[in-house]
Amino acid sequence: MFQYFIYALALSSSFAAARIGPSDVKQYLSDVSGNRLKEIHPLDWKIDGASKDDSNTIELNPSETMQRFDGMGGSFMRAGSTVFNKMPENVQGQILADLFDQKDGASFVLGKIPIGATDFGVPTWYTYADEQQSEDLPDFNMDHDTLESQDGFVPYVRRAQEAAGRPLRLQATLDYPPDWMLNTSTPLPFADINSTYIPALANYYYKYYKEIANQGLRLDYVALVNEVTDSYVNISYPNMRTLLVDYVAPMFRAAEHAPQLTWSAKFSRRVTQEASPAFYEMDGVQDSTDVIFYHGYDCNYGPAEDIGWECTGSAGLNTTCPYLEDAAREMRTFYEQYGRNRTIWMTELCYASEFGDYNVSHGCPVIPRLDFDDAMQWGDMIFADLNIVGANGWIYWNLILDTTGGPWLDSAEHNDPNPNEQQPVIVADPESGEYYLTGVYFAMNHFSRYIAVDSVRIGASANGVYPTIQFTAYTNADRNQITIVCMNDDPDTHSFTLKYKHLSTEVTMPAISFLTLVFDI
């Protein structure tokens, strides 16, 4: 009888374990108290009682699936390669591991690269064909960007790819073509293209793509012109349509492993909704557009005009971006009308002082910032883009800058001002040989490290959860693991009940924190 009792108890325990199913929930915490991506005690599942209170819950619904996750990353500018190359060799390896190692680093897999000079394309303005020449561009030359001796970005990208141990997905864009291709009747910084040179400009993109391939990299996406009509070269919509539809798209369609194309990335979500439909309704544009890109500079535009980033909170550090969720909803409206289920990425965002959107007169610290509290604002941005816009990928602006937020290129005629300090993912100090992981680094890391590439966002609904808690949930490509990223932007601790099918577990969110939860199913 006693043996039978032991057998029955074991059978009952096995049945209960089989019924519960998922593994314990692993927890990875970063918070204002000093934890950084720290694995803390796992959470046990409990079987929900029939009468259990459903208030203060986040409930997962894996059968509701949404967009694919392509990953995260940042931009490889010459400014970054200049600072990086000044760091000690062993420190360079540590920086790359922190950013690109697919196990112990941020697991970045996306990268943005320039086509010629940018505001961070130091030290002087340049193109790959400065002198006027024939349409086939016989003097096209990318040595400025391919040679490590010139702090070119290409060796920087190659080393990052080696650290990642996998190909990076690269997206390129151009601020300005060579001056001789521009219409002299519309001076810089907002010149139009001279339509006579549209074939030459199309060849400029093609030669760039071929040289990137010759350098051992693969170019996956091209946005023809950066923030067109907003910030840099002002190619008219008719000329842009001719460039994309009649020249670039046919040229690349015939190429092997050709990159996917889009016309531009407007400077904000709201501007994309306001100004892009007129272009997408032009003949042939939809059929020549492979992907949708946009930028995230909405904090000083539209209803937020002259407000910009504001820093609040008990320490005066937490930032706010007015009307962010409204702007994200407008971007989603645009995508629903014109996206055609294409891949959509947010491809540039940072704190930038150049247009007054980040202003110390609003109570904000000088940039670049090193405080962890700053992670909360970037969490707001990422949650808005993943949950509201439905973005597949997310690319920050400069990966690496120095302790001044530079170096930047001083070229007023190209709308590149001085000073122009900006916020990078990593702040490096060549004088001391030290570097610093910023709030944006930790915010991005909680998504990029733990959500596997090709995961799919799943349903996750809240009932009565404290309003400073944000979250998103993904299941991996094999549908055998779920990851939930949570953020508590509040100086007090809050908790909620996580529900999955007939199971629940209690989650505690410390003050000013990110918490990523992972469990196998």
C-alpha positions in Angstrom: 0.0 0.0 0.0 2.8 2.4 0.9 4.6 1.7 -2.4 1.3 2.3 -4.3 1.0 5.7 -2.5 4.5 6.7 -3.5 3.9 5.7 -7.1 0.6 7.6 -7.2 2.2 10.7 -5.7 5.0 10.5 -8.3 2.5 10.1 -11.1 0.5 13.0 -9.8 3.6 15.2 -9.7 4.6 14.2 -13.2 1.1 14.9 -14.4 1.2 18.3 -12.8 4.6 19.1 -14.2 3.4 18.0 -17.7 0.3 20.1 -17.3 2.2 23.2 -16.4 4.6 22.8 -19.4 6.7 25.9 -19.7 10.0 26.3 -18.1 10.6 28.7 -15.3 10.8 32.3 -16.4 14.3 33.7 -16.6 14.6 37.4 -15.6 17.2 39.9 -16.8 17.2 43.3 -15.0 18.7 46.7 -15.6 17.7 49.4 -13.2 18.6 52.7 -11.6 20.1 51.0 -8.5 23.0 49.7 -10.6 21.9 46.3 -12.1 22.9 45.9 -15.7 21.5 43.0 -17.7 21.7 41.0 -14.5 20.1 37.5 -14.5 18.1 37.4 -11.2 16.0 34.6 -9.7 13.7 32.8 -12.1 9.9 32.9 -11.6 7.8 29.8 -11.1 4.5 29.3 -12.8 1.3 28.6 -10.8 -1.9 27.1 -12.1 -4.6 29.9 -12.1 -7.6 29.3 -9.8 -11.0 29.6 -11.5 -11.9 32.6 -9.4 -8.5 34.4 -9.6 -8.8 38.2 -9.9 -7.8 39.3 -13.4 -6.9 42.9 -12.5 -3.3 44.1 -12.8 -2.4 41.4 -15.4 -0.6 41.1 -18.6 -1.9 38.2 -20.6 -0.1 36.6 -23.5 -1.8 35.3 -26.6 0.6 33.5 -28.8 -2.1 32.7 -31.4 -2.3 36.4 -32.2 0.8 37.1 -34.4 2.0 40.4 -35.9 5.3 41.6 -37.4 8.6 39.8 -37.8 11.6 41.1 -35.8 14.6 41.9 -38.0 16.8 43.1 -35.2 18.5 46.4 -34.1 21.7 48.3 -34.7 23.3 51.6 -35.3 25.0 53.8 -37.9 28.7 53.5 -39.0 29.8 57.0 -39.6 33.4 58.3 -40.3 33.2 60.1 -37.0 32.7 56.8 -35.2 35.6 55.1 -37.1 37.8 58.1 -36.3 37.1 57.8 -32.5 37.2 54.0 -32.6 40.6 53.9 -34.3 42.1 56.1 -31.6 41.2 53.7 -28.9 43.7 51.0 -27.6 43.5 47.8 -29.7 42.3 45.6 -26.9 39.6 48.2 -26.0 38.5 48.2 -29.7 37.7 44.5 -29.4 35.8 45.0 -26.2 33.7 47.8 -27.8 32.8 45.6 -30.8 32.0 42.7 -28.5 29.6 44.9 -26.4 27.8 46.0 -29.6 27.9 42.9 -31.8 28.6 39.7 -30.0 25.6 37.6 -30.5 25.7 35.9 -27.1 27.2 38.3 -24.6 26.8 41.6 -26.3 23.9 43.7 -27.7 23.6 41.3 -30.6 23.2 44.1 -33.1 22.6 42.9 -36.7 21.5 46.0 -38.5 23.7 48.8 -39.7 23.4 52.1 -41.6 26.2 53.3 -43.8 26.7 56.6 -45.7 27.0 57.2 -49.4 29.6 60.0 -49.2 29.9 62.7 -46.6 27.4 63.4 -43.8 27.2 65.7 -40.8 29.5 63.1 -39.1 31.6 62.4 -42.2 34.7 64.1 -40.8 37.0 65.9 -41.4 36.0 67.6 -44.7 33.2 67.4 -47.2 33.7 64.8 -50.0 31.9 62.7 -52.6 33.2 59.8 -54.8 33.1 61.8 -58.0 34.0 65.4 -57.0 34.9 66.5 -60.6 32.4 66.6 -63.4 32.7 63.5 -65.7 30.8 61.4 -68.1 27.7 59.4 -67.2 29.7 56.2 -66.6 31.7 57.9 -63.9 35.2 56.8 -64.9 36.8 58.6 -61.9 34.5 57.2 -59.2 36.6 56.4 -56.2 35.7 55.3 -52.7 39.2 55.3 -51.1 38.1 57.9 -48.6 35.7 55.3 -47.1 37.5 52.0 -47.8 40.9 52.7 -46.4 41.6 52.3 -42.7 44.5 54.8 -43.0 41.8 57.5 -43.8 39.5 56.3 -41.0 37.1 54.9 -43.6 33.9 53.4 -42.3 34.3 50.2 -44.4 37.0 48.6 -42.2 35.0 49.5 -39.2 32.0 47.7 -40.6 34.1 44.6 -41.5 35.4 44.4 -37.9 31.9 44.7 -36.5 30.8 41.9 -38.8 33.6 39.7 -37.6 32.6 40.4 -34.0 29.0 39.5 -34.8 30.1 36.2 -36.4 27.4 36.7 -39.0 26.6 39.1 -41.9 25.2 42.4 -40.9 22.2 43.7 -42.8 23.4 47.1 -44.2 21.3 50.0 -45.3 22.8 53.0 -47.2 21.6 56.5 -47.9 23.0 59.7 -49.4 22.8 63.3 -48.1 24.0 64.9 -51.3 25.2 63.8 -54.7 28.3 65.6 -56.2 27.7 69.3 -56.6 28.0 69.2 -60.4 24.9 67.0 -60.5 22.8 69.7 -58.8 20.7 72.4 -60.3 22.5 75.7 -59.8 19.3 77.7 -59.8 18.4 76.2 -56.4 21.5 76.7 -54.2 22.6 74.5 -51.3 21.6 73.3 -48.8 18.3 72.6 -50.6 19.3 72.2 -54.2 17.4 70.0 -56.7 19.1 67.5 -59.0 19.8 68.7 -62.5 17.6 66.3 -64.5 20.3 66.0 -67.1 22.5 64.1 -64.5 19.8 61.7 -63.3 21.4 58.8 -65.3 24.8 59.7 -63.8 23.4 59.7 -60.2 21.8 56.3 -60.8 25.2 55.0 -61.8 26.7 56.6 -58.7 24.5 54.3 -56.6 25.3 51.3 -58.7 29.0 51.8 -58.4 28.8 52.3 -54.7 26.9 49.0 -54.4 29.5 47.2 -56.5 32.4 48.6 -54.4 30.7 47.6 -51.1 30.5 44.1 -52.5 34.2 44.2 -53.5 35.0 45.1 -49.9 33.5 41.9 -48.7 30.2 43.3 -47.5 26.7 43.0 -48.7 24.4 46.0 -49.2 20.8 44.9 -48.4 18.9 48.2 -48.7 19.3 51.6 -50.3 17.3 54.7 -49.4 18.2 57.0 -52.3 18.3 60.3 -50.5 18.3 61.0 -46.8 15.3 63.0 -45.5 14.6 64.3 -48.9 13.0 67.9 -49.0 13.3 68.0 -45.2 16.9 68.5 -44.2 19.3 68.0 -47.1 19.2 67.9 -50.9 15.7 68.9 -52.1 15.1 66.6 -55.1 11.6 67.4 -56.4 9.1 64.6 -56.4 9.0 64.4 -60.2 12.8 64.1 -60.4 12.8 61.6 -57.6 10.2 59.6 -59.3 12.3 59.6 -62.5 15.4 58.6 -60.6 13.8 55.7 -58.8 11.3 54.4 -61.3 13.0 55.0 -64.6 16.7 54.5 -63.7 17.7 53.0 -60.3 15.1 50.4 -60.0 15.6 48.9 -63.5 19.4 49.0 -63.0 19.3 47.1 -59.7 16.6 44.7 -60.7 19.0 43.3 -63.3 21.9 43.0 -60.7 22.8 39.9 -58.8 22.1 40.1 -55.0 20.8 43.6 -55.6 19.7 45.7 -52.6 16.1 46.5 -51.9 15.1 50.1 -52.6 13.1 53.0 -51.2 13.2 56.6 -52.1 14.0 58.2 -48.7 13.4 58.2 -45.0 11.5 61.3 -43.8 12.8 63.0 -40.7 9.8 62.0 -38.5 6.9 59.7 -38.3 4.4 62.6 -38.5 6.2 64.1 -41.6 6.1 60.7 -43.3 2.3 60.6 -43.0 1.9 64.2 -44.1 4.3 64.5 -47.0 4.9 61.0 -48.4 1.5 60.1 -49.9 1.9 62.5 -52.8 5.1 60.7 -53.8 3.7 57.1 -53.4 0.7 58.0 -55.6 3.0 58.9 -58.5 3.1 56.4 -61.4 5.3 53.4 -60.9 6.5 54.4 -57.4 4.7 51.6 -55.5 6.1 48.9 -57.9 9.6 50.3 -57.5 9.5 50.5 -53.7 10.7 47.4 -51.8 10.8 48.7 -48.2 9.5 51.5 -46.0 12.0 53.5 -43.9 11.3 56.5 -41.6 13.2 58.5 -38.9 12.0 59.2 -35.4 12.6 63.0 -34.8 9.1 63.9 -33.7 9.9 65.6 -30.5 10.0 69.1 -31.9 7.5 69.0 -34.8 3.8 69.4 -35.3 2.0 69.8 -32.0 5.4 69.5 -30.3 6.8 72.4 -32.2 9.1 74.5 -29.9 8.6 72.0 -27.1 11.2 69.4 -27.9 12.7 66.9 -25.4 12.0 67.9 -21.8 13.7 66.4 -18.7 11.6 65.8 -15.6 11.5 63.5 -12.7 12.9 63.7 -9.2 16.5 63.8 -10.5 15.7 66.0 -13.5 16.9 63.3 -15.8 14.0 61.4 -17.3 13.0 62.8 -20.6 9.7 63.2 -22.3 8.9 63.5 -26.0 5.5 65.2 -26.4 2.9 63.5 -28.7 5.2 60.5 -29.4 2.3 58.0 -29.4 0.2 60.3 -31.6 3.1 60.5 -34.1 3.5 56.7 -34.1 -0.2 56.3 -34.8 0.1 58.6 -37.8 3.0 56.6 -39.1 0.9 53.4 -38.7 -1.9 55.1 -40.6 0.5 55.9 -43.4 1.8 52.3 -43.4 -1.7 50.8 -43.5 -2.5 53.0 -46.6 0.8 52.6 -48.5 2.9 49.9 -46.9 1.5 46.8 -48.7 3.0 44.6 -45.9 6.5 45.6 -46.9 9.4 45.5 -44.4 9.4 48.7 -42.3 12.3 50.0 -40.3 12.9 53.1 -38.1 16.4 53.9 -39.4 17.6 57.0 -37.5 17.2 58.7 -34.2 19.3 60.3 -31.5 19.5 63.4 -29.3 20.7 66.2 -31.5 21.2 69.8 -30.5 21.4 71.2 -34.1 17.7 72.0 -34.5 16.8 72.7 -30.9 14.9 69.5 -30.3 17.2 68.6 -27.4 17.8 71.8 -25.3 19.5 72.1 -22.0 17.2 75.1 -21.3 14.4 72.5 -21.0 16.1 71.1 -17.9 18.1 68.4 -19.7 21.7 67.5 -19.0 24.3 68.3 -21.7 25.0 65.5 -24.2 26.4 63.0 -24.5 24.6 61.6 -21.5 25.9 58.7 -19.4 23.0 58.4 -16.9 21.0 55.2 -16.8 17.7 57.1 -16.4 18.0 58.1 -20.0 17.2 54.5 -21.0 13.6 55.2 -20.2 13.2 57.7 -23.1 14.7 55.3 -25.6 12.4 52.6 -24.3 9.4 54.9 -25.0 10.7 55.3 -28.6 11.2 51.5 -29.1 7.9 50.5 -27.7 6.1 53.1 -29.8 7.8 51.8 -33.0 7.4 48.1 -32.2 3.9 48.2 -30.7 2.2 51.1 -32.5 3.9 51.5 -35.9 4.7 47.7 -36.2 8.3 48.2 -37.2 10.4 45.2 -38.1 13.8 46.8 -37.4 15.3 49.7 -35.4 18.5 51.6 -36.2 20.0 54.3 -33.9 22.2 57.0 -35.3 25.9 57.1 -34.3 27.2 54.0 -32.6 30.3 55.6 -31.2 31.3 59.3 -30.5 33.7 60.9 -28.2 33.1 62.7 -24.9 32.1 65.9 -26.7 29.4 64.2 -28.7 31.5 64.5 -31.8 33.5 64.9 -33.9 31.1 66.4 -36.4 31.6 68.0 -39.9 31.3 71.7 -40.1 29.7 72.5 -43.4 27.0 75.1 -43.2 26.3 75.0 -47.0 25.3 71.3 -46.5 23.1 72.1 -43.4 25.8 70.6 -41.1 26.2 73.2 -38.3 28.9 73.8 -35.7 28.4 72.9 -32.9 26.5 69.7 -33.5 27.0 67.5 -30.4 24.9 64.4 -30.5 24.2 61.3 -28.3 25.8 58.0 -29.4 25.2 54.4 -28.2 28.8 54.3 -26.8 30.8 57.3 -25.6 34.6 56.6 -26.0 37.4 58.6 -24.6 40.6 58.2 -26.6 42.6 60.2 -24.1 41.9 57.8 -21.2 41.3 54.7 -23.3 38.0 54.2 -21.5 34.4 53.9 -22.9 31.0 54.2 -21.5 27.8 52.3 -22.2 24.9 54.7 -22.3 21.2 54.6 -21.4 20.3 54.0 -25.0 22.7 51.0 -25.1 20.9 49.3 -22.2 17.5 50.1 -23.6 18.3 48.6 -27.0 20.1 45.7 -25.4 17.0 44.5 -23.6 15.3 44.0 -27.0 18.2 43.1 -29.3 19.9 40.6 -27.0 16.9 38.5 -26.0 14.5 38.7 -28.9 15.9 36.4 -31.6 16.0 37.6 -35.2 13.0 36.4 -37.1 10.9 36.2 -33.9 7.3 37.3 -34.3 5.4 39.7 -32.1 2.5 38.1 -30.3 -0.6 39.4 -28.6 -0.1 40.8 -25.0 -2.9 42.6 -23.4 -2.9 44.6 -20.1 -5.7 44.9 -17.6 -5.2 47.5 -14.8 -1.4 47.5 -15.0 0.2 50.6 -13.6 0.5 53.1 -16.4 4.3 53.6 -16.2 4.8 49.9 -17.2 5.2 49.3 -20.9 5.8 45.9 -22.6 6.0 43.9 -25.8 6.1 40.1 -26.4 7.7 37.9 -29.1 7.9 34.2 -29.9 11.0 32.9 -31.7 10.9 31.4 -35.2 10.6 27.9 -33.8 7.7 28.9 -31.6 9.3 27.2 -28.6 10.3 30.3 -26.6 8.6 33.6 -25.6 10.3 36.8 -24.7 8.6 39.7 -23.0 10.4 43.1 -22.6 9.0 45.3 -19.8 9.9 48.8 -18.7 8.9 50.8 -15.5 9.4 54.5 -16.0 8.5 55.4 -12.4 10.5 56.2 -9.2 8.5 53.5 -7.4 8.4 49.7 -7.7 5.3 48.2 -9.3 4.2 44.6 -9.9 1.8 42.7 -12.2 0.6 39.2 -12.8 1.9 37.6 -16.1 -0.7 35.1 -17.5 0.0 32.4 -20.1 -2.8 30.0 -20.9 -3.9 28.5 -17.5 -0.7 29.7 -15.7 0.4 32.8 -13.9 3.4 34.3 -12.2 4.0 37.4 -10.2 6.5 40.0 -11.7 8.0 42.8 -9.8 9.3 45.9 -11.7 11.9 47.9 -9.7 12.0 51.7 -10.0 13.4 53.0 -13.3 14.0 49.6 -14.8 14.0 47.3 -17.8 13.1 43.7 -17.1 13.2 41.0 -19.9 11.4 37.8 -19.2 12.2 34.6 -21.2 10.7 31.1 -21.0 10.5 28.0 -23.1 7.2 26.5 -24.1 
